[in-house]
């Protein structure tokens, strides 16, 4: 995992998170975003733009977590080699 891949994963997550928040705002109003992020309604119903945005965000979050874990493992490996 190189820095470019990690940055790409981070950007993908941030973009999809903002897109999901925009869909929440469209569905429930600008002032409702923080409330609906944590509620099932904020995920939307199947087939809606809100659900697609939520699913995209969840997929991007998984990619980001995997990239973050790969970086963490690489750093740990580097530290172990340096200490040996």
Buried (B, 14 or more C-beta within 10 A) or exposed (E): BEEEEBEBBBEBBEEBBEBBBBBBBEBBEEEBBEEBBEEEBBBBEEEEBBBBBBBBBBEBBEBBEEBBEBBEEEEEEEEEEEEE
